[in-house]
């Protein structure tokens, strides 16, 4: 009966580890090829989840490949030594490769599914392709295991006169060493997956920061608290029948103007009817932020650095004529802030507000001065 020496056991298991590295490396190389060439990699068993072999060649790639190879070698040596007790060296070492590949593949599957299990419990194993690496590892062992089997079956050296050929004894440390190696594969895979998740999050955060630098105001947040802009403000009293109501007049947004550190913008009322209409006091104005919520702004009736308030007075707007009110505020940094994305306005409180999308550096907490309505004899002066 053939005997298995320690040298042949180590050589057989080292070959199994080398073949495992070869297949994992080949699969990774094919995955890096551009275009259709990467599809050739589908012919190679996927021994390690792609989520663990992420990024360029680096620390985690080396840890996973070398750690997995060491676990394969130790498991293969353990299973081969057990099979050698029955003298089935070729078949024993062959199926030792199948068992080692499946066991290490299962460790890889556990590592890949760890985050899902941590969040969802055992149901997390149903997410993704749990068991795929174990199946691929078993297939790998079935295809290549004959080669370590041949090494294990190599005839032992002729026995010396002083005694029989040395027969391999299963070292007492082989079982715990193999167990530790398999657990290390799980731990290394979990850490690699966490590092991958952290790298993805860092990339997303960096991209969001770049977008924020190039975006007016903070990025929209669908989960931000807030209330929508009301369609109208409470009325202070009944409207005069001669008032410039929506069936007689409409509001037009003017273009913003700027001075050093200060801003201004007109809002005009045009009487499109064939009869005069009247207007008095101050308009109703509100601001909407990028989250489509009412922006917290302090509104003051009066003038500002760029505007002068004529005071409230009853004015008659002729047919085809214009009245104007001016908004004034101080410039503010929009970076990372809730800013004005839409202006809502009505000729007076109680009327339905119209709106205009416009980006203004009226930010949360700003103070906006509003002048009273006044006739505008020259609403569009020639430049």
ZATOR-176606 format. One line per field, with one value per residue (C-alpha): residue in three letters; z, y, x; residue number from 1. Coordinates in steps of 0.05 Angstrom, whole numbers. Example, Ala and Ser with C-alpha at 12.3 -4.5 7.8 and 13.67 -1.06 7.14 Angstrom:
<rs>
rest = c(Ala; Ser);
up = c(156; 143);
north = c(-90; -21);
east = c(246; 273);
nr = c(1; 2);
</rs>
This chain:
<rs>
rest = c(Unk; Unk; Unk; Unk; Unk; Unk; Unk; Unk; Unk; Unk; Unk; Unk; Unk; Unk; Unk; Unk; Unk; Unk; Unk; Unk; Unk; Unk; Unk; Unk; Unk; Unk; Unk; Unk; Unk; Unk; Unk; Unk; Unk; Unk; Unk; Unk; Unk; Unk; Unk; Unk; Unk; Unk; Unk; Unk; Unk; Unk; Unk; Unk; Unk; Unk; Unk; Unk; Unk; Unk; Unk; Unk; Unk; Unk; Unk; Unk; Unk; Unk; Unk; Unk; Unk; Unk; Unk; Unk; Unk; Unk; Unk; Unk; Unk; Unk; Unk; Unk; Unk; Unk; Unk; Unk; Unk; Unk; Unk; Unk; Unk; Unk; Unk; Unk; Unk; Unk; Unk; Unk; Unk; Unk; Unk; Unk; Unk; Unk; Unk; Unk; Unk; Unk; Unk; Unk; Unk; Unk; Unk; Unk; Unk; Unk; Unk; Unk; Unk; Unk; Unk; Unk; Unk; Unk; Unk; Unk; Unk; Unk; Unk; Unk; Unk; Unk; Unk; Unk; Unk; Unk; Unk; Unk; Unk; Unk; Unk; Unk; Unk; Unk; Unk; Unk; Unk; Unk; Unk; Unk; Unk; Unk; Unk; Unk; Unk; Unk; Unk; Unk; Unk; Unk; Unk; Unk; Unk; Unk; Unk; Unk; Unk; Unk; Unk; Unk; Unk; Unk; Unk; Unk; Unk; Unk; Unk; Unk; Unk; Unk; Unk; Unk; Unk; Unk; Unk; Unk; Unk; Unk; Unk; Unk; Unk; Unk; Unk; Unk; Unk; Unk; Unk; Unk; Unk; Unk; Unk; Unk; Unk; Unk; Unk; Unk; Unk; Unk; Unk; Unk; Unk; Unk; Unk; Unk; Unk; Unk; Unk; Unk; Unk; Unk; Unk; Unk; Unk; Unk; Unk; Unk; Unk; Unk; Unk; Unk; Unk; Unk; Unk; Unk; Unk; Unk; Unk; Unk; Unk; Unk; Unk; Unk; Unk; Unk; Unk; Unk; Unk; Unk; Unk; Unk; Unk; Unk; Unk; Unk; Unk; Unk; Unk; Unk; Unk; Unk; Unk; Unk; Unk; Unk; Unk; Unk; Unk; Unk; Unk; Unk; Unk; Unk; Unk; Unk; Unk; Unk; Unk; Unk; Unk; Unk; Unk; Unk; Unk; Unk; Unk; Unk; Unk; Unk; Unk; Unk; Unk; Unk; Unk; Unk; Unk; Unk; Unk; Unk; Unk; Unk; Unk; Unk; Unk; Unk; Unk; Unk; Unk; Unk; Unk; Unk; Unk; Unk; Unk; Unk; Unk; Unk; Unk; Unk; Unk; Unk; Unk; Unk; Unk; Unk; Unk; Unk; Unk; Unk; Unk; Unk; Unk; Unk; Unk; Unk; Unk; Unk; Unk; Unk; Unk; Unk; Unk; Unk; Unk; Unk; Unk; Unk; Unk; Unk; Unk; Unk; Unk; Unk; Unk; Unk; Unk; Unk; Unk; Unk; Unk; Unk; Unk; Unk; Unk; Unk; Unk; Unk; Unk; Unk; Unk; Unk; Unk; Unk; Unk; Unk; Unk; Unk; Unk; Unk; Unk; Unk; Unk; Unk; Unk; Unk; Unk; Unk; Unk; Unk; Unk);
up = c(0; -18; 39; 41; 64; 96; 36; -14; 30; 32; -42; -61; -18; -42; -114; -95; -66; -128; -173; -131; -138; -213; -224; -179; -213; -283; -266; -239; -300; -348; -308; -320; -395; -435; -479; -498; -476; -405; -424; -431; -355; -349; -369; -306; -240; -197; -133; -99; -102; -146; -89; -50; -108; -118; -141; -168; -144; -70; 1; 4; -62; -36; 31; 1; -51; -5; 54; 12; -17; 53; 75; 14; 27; 101; 87; 30; 74; 129; 83; 45; 109; 132; 65; 65; 124; 75; 22; -31; -47; -117; -104; -33; -52; -111; -70; -15; -67; -78; -4; 8; -50; -26; 46; 29; -21; 33; 76; 19; 12; 86; 81; 20; 54; 122; 115; 91; 149; 199; 175; 160; 199; 165; 111; 87; 59; 8; -20; -77; -97; -31; -44; -112; -88; -52; -115; -157; -106; -111; -187; -185; -142; -187; -249; -222; -162; -201; -205; -129; -128; -175; -131; -70; -106; -128; -103; -38; -35; -24; 50; 84; 114; 183; 175; 132; 92; 135; 133; 143; 207; 211; 254; 315; 295; 225; 244; 286; 235; 179; 222; 238; 164; 143; 197; 174; 104; 131; 173; 116; 68; 117; 127; 51; 39; 93; 63; -5; 23; 58; -7; -46; 7; 6; -69; -65; -12; -53; -114; -73; -48; -120; -140; -80; -99; -168; -145; -123; -51; -16; -56; -51; 6; -4; 71; 95; 142; 120; 95; 24; 6; 17; -45; -12; 51; 98; 73; 117; 91; 32; -35; -69; -132; -171; -146; -196; -191; -233; -286; -297; -281; -273; -242; -281; -251; -266; -271; -208; -199; -156; -122; -76; -24; -40; -85; -114; -159; -186; -191; -237; -242; -312; -323; -385; -382; -418; -354; -298; -234; -166; -119; -51; 1; -5; -45; -15; -27; -5; -24; -37; -26; -65; -25; -47; 23; 49; 62; 130; 111; 149; 107; 123; 91; 72; 33; 31; 7; -65; -59; -34; -6; -27; 28; 20; -22; -65; -138; -202; -256; -325; -378; -405; -349; -297; -223; -190; -123; -106; -65; -31; 8; 27; -11; 24; 10; -20; -7; 30; 47; 36; -19; -60; -121; -133; -117; -101; -103; -106; -113; -41; 15; 2; -73; -103; -110; -176; -180; -219; -217; -203; -164; -114; -57; -9; 40; 103; 155; 106; 113; 51; 46; 4; -22; -31; -99; -142; -214; -263; -322; -356; -340; -396; -406; -469; -457);
north = c(0; 68; 114; 189; 225; 294; 322; 297; 321; 391; 391; 368; 421; 475; 457; 463; 532; 553; 529; 568; 632; 619; 613; 673; 715; 695; 713; 781; 795; 780; 826; 884; 876; 926; 909; 839; 809; 811; 761; 707; 711; 679; 613; 615; 595; 656; 632; 700; 749; 809; 855; 831; 838; 912; 969; 967; 918; 935; 911; 879; 843; 812; 795; 759; 721; 699; 687; 644; 606; 591; 567; 522; 493; 478; 449; 407; 380; 363; 327; 291; 267; 239; 204; 176; 131; 89; 89; 127; 178; 200; 200; 225; 285; 299; 303; 339; 395; 393; 398; 452; 494; 488; 504; 565; 587; 582; 627; 677; 673; 688; 748; 775; 767; 792; 863; 836; 786; 841; 883; 830; 768; 700; 729; 768; 703; 705; 770; 765; 699; 666; 598; 617; 617; 551; 519; 550; 524; 454; 457; 483; 424; 375; 402; 411; 366; 309; 347; 351; 279; 258; 293; 257; 190; 197; 135; 144; 136; 66; 49; 54; -9; 18; 22; 34; 96; 154; 160; 227; 236; 288; 343; 359; 432; 421; 421; 485; 518; 503; 527; 592; 602; 594; 643; 691; 687; 707; 764; 789; 788; 826; 879; 883; 892; 946; 981; 978; 1007; 1062; 1078; 1082; 1127; 1171; 1177; 1194; 1246; 1276; 1279; 1312; 1363; 1378; 1385; 1429; 1475; 1483; 1486; 1548; 1533; 1465; 1404; 1388; 1342; 1303; 1287; 1358; 1384; 1442; 1466; 1486; 1558; 1574; 1592; 1658; 1698; 1716; 1777; 1838; 1860; 1861; 1883; 1946; 1929; 1974; 1935; 1906; 1835; 1777; 1788; 1858; 1855; 1808; 1810; 1809; 1793; 1843; 1829; 1830; 1886; 1888; 1936; 1920; 1874; 1893; 1868; 1893; 1866; 1899; 1865; 1900; 1898; 1910; 1929; 1890; 1910; 1968; 2005; 2034; 1994; 2013; 1985; 2006; 1987; 1931; 1866; 1797; 1762; 1694; 1653; 1579; 1541; 1483; 1433; 1466; 1492; 1561; 1596; 1628; 1702; 1766; 1813; 1887; 1941; 1998; 2016; 1988; 2008; 2001; 2020; 2078; 2068; 2120; 2096; 2064; 2104; 2090; 2093; 2085; 2043; 2064; 2013; 1984; 2019; 1993; 1996; 1974; 1948; 1936; 1882; 1898; 1853; 1845; 1795; 1729; 1667; 1612; 1557; 1500; 1544; 1542; 1593; 1623; 1581; 1609; 1676; 1676; 1741; 1771; 1844; 1842; 1792; 1749; 1742; 1678; 1681; 1672; 1646; 1651; 1603; 1645; 1635; 1691; 1696; 1708; 1654; 1626; 1681; 1739; 1804; 1830; 1900; 1911; 1980; 2001; 2000; 2062; 2080; 2062; 2109; 2080; 2005; 1986; 2043; 2039; 2021);
east = c(0; 26; 43; 38; 100; 99; 137; 86; 28; 58; 74; 4; -29; 19; 0; -74; -62; -23; -80; -130; -88; -81; -156; -174; -120; -143; -215; -192; -148; -205; -251; -203; -202; -243; -301; -322; -256; -281; -336; -282; -275; -344; -311; -268; -300; -316; -282; -285; -342; -325; -347; -286; -237; -251; -207; -136; -84; -75; -76; -145; -136; -71; -102; -162; -121; -64; -110; -156; -97; -70; -139; -144; -75; -89; -158; -131; -75; -124; -173; -117; -85; -152; -164; -93; -111; -151; -97; -137; -84; -104; -179; -170; -127; -172; -235; -197; -190; -265; -279; -226; -252; -324; -306; -265; -318; -370; -327; -324; -400; -409; -363; -400; -467; -445; -472; -540; -542; -524; -582; -635; -613; -616; -661; -600; -573; -629; -602; -553; -520; -504; -471; -443; -370; -379; -407; -351; -300; -328; -326; -255; -234; -269; -234; -163; -161; -130; -64; -53; -77; -22; 30; 3; 6; 79; 116; 152; 228; 254; 255; 322; 353; 341; 266; 205; 190; 166; 90; 56; 20; -33; -2; -44; -44; -72; -145; -143; -98; -147; -205; -168; -151; -224; -247; -193; -221; -289; -259; -215; -274; -318; -264; -253; -327; -331; -271; -305; -369; -330; -293; -358; -388; -327; -331; -405; -391; -335; -381; -436; -385; -364; -437; -450; -392; -423; -495; -532; -550; -550; -570; -645; -663; -728; -730; -721; -775; -817; -885; -904; -917; -991; -1030; -1052; -1041; -1099; -1137; -1140; -1208; -1256; -1229; -1255; -1295; -1247; -1187; -1137; -1162; -1136; -1190; -1161; -1088; -1029; -959; -894; -826; -771; -696; -654; -604; -542; -495; -437; -466; -538; -593; -659; -714; -778; -846; -895; -970; -999; -1071; -1091; -1165; -1197; -1215; -1173; -1164; -1139; -1086; -1062; -1010; -960; -959; -961; -894; -866; -804; -796; -731; -699; -739; -804; -817; -833; -767; -760; -750; -766; -809; -807; -849; -804; -742; -672; -602; -625; -699; -741; -811; -863; -909; -977; -1026; -1086; -1065; -1104; -1072; -1097; -1116; -1050; -1013; -963; -951; -886; -861; -788; -756; -690; -642; -569; -526; -512; -471; -514; -463; -496; -556; -630; -639; -695; -713; -782; -816; -890; -929; -999; -1021; -1046; -1059; -1120; -1108; -1081; -1006; -971; -900; -835; -776; -714; -649; -638; -588; -645; -627; -658; -659; -652; -690; -726; -754; -816; -838; -910; -943; -929; -946; -891; -895; -834; -832; -784; -735; -693; -620);
nr = c(1; 2; 3; 4; 5; 6; 7; 8; 9; 10; 11; 12; 13; 14; 15; 16; 17; 18; 19; 20; 21; 22; 23; 24; 25; 26; 27; 28; 29; 30; 31; 32; 33; 34; 35; 36; 37; 38; 39; 40; 41; 42; 43; 44; 45; 46; 47; 48; 49; 50; 51; 52; 53; 54; 55; 56; 57; 58; 59; 60; 61; 62; 63; 64; 65; 66; 67; 68; 69; 70; 71; 72; 73; 74; 75; 76; 77; 78; 79; 80; 81; 82; 83; 84; 85; 86; 87; 88; 89; 90; 91; 92; 93; 94; 95; 96; 97; 98; 99; 100; 101; 102; 103; 104; 105; 106; 107; 108; 109; 110; 111; 112; 113; 114; 115; 116; 117; 118; 119; 120; 121; 122; 123; 124; 125; 126; 127; 128; 129; 130; 131; 132; 133; 134; 135; 136; 137; 138; 139; 140; 141; 142; 143; 144; 145; 146; 147; 148; 149; 150; 151; 152; 153; 154; 155; 156; 157; 158; 159; 160; 161; 162; 163; 164; 165; 166; 167; 168; 169; 170; 171; 172; 173; 174; 175; 176; 177; 178; 179; 180; 181; 182; 183; 184; 185; 186; 187; 188; 189; 190; 191; 192; 193; 194; 195; 196; 197; 198; 199; 200; 201; 202; 203; 204; 205; 206; 207; 208; 209; 210; 211; 212; 213; 214; 215; 216; 217; 218; 219; 220; 221; 222; 223; 224; 225; 226; 227; 228; 229; 230; 231; 232; 233; 234; 235; 236; 237; 238; 239; 240; 241; 242; 243; 244; 245; 246; 247; 248; 249; 250; 251; 252; 253; 254; 255; 256; 257; 258; 259; 260; 261; 262; 263; 264; 265; 266; 267; 268; 269; 270; 271; 272; 273; 274; 275; 276; 277; 278; 279; 280; 281; 282; 283; 284; 285; 286; 287; 288; 289; 290; 291; 292; 293; 294; 295; 296; 297; 298; 299; 300; 301; 302; 303; 304; 305; 306; 307; 308; 309; 310; 311; 312; 313; 314; 315; 316; 317; 318; 319; 320; 321; 322; 323; 324; 325; 326; 327; 328; 329; 330; 331; 332; 333; 334; 335; 336; 337; 338; 339; 340; 341; 342; 343; 344; 345; 346; 347; 348; 349; 350; 351; 352; 353; 354; 355; 356; 357; 358; 359; 360; 361; 362; 363; 364; 365; 366; 367; 368; 369; 370; 371; 372; 373; 374; 375; 376; 377; 378; 379; 380; 381; 382; 383);
</rs>
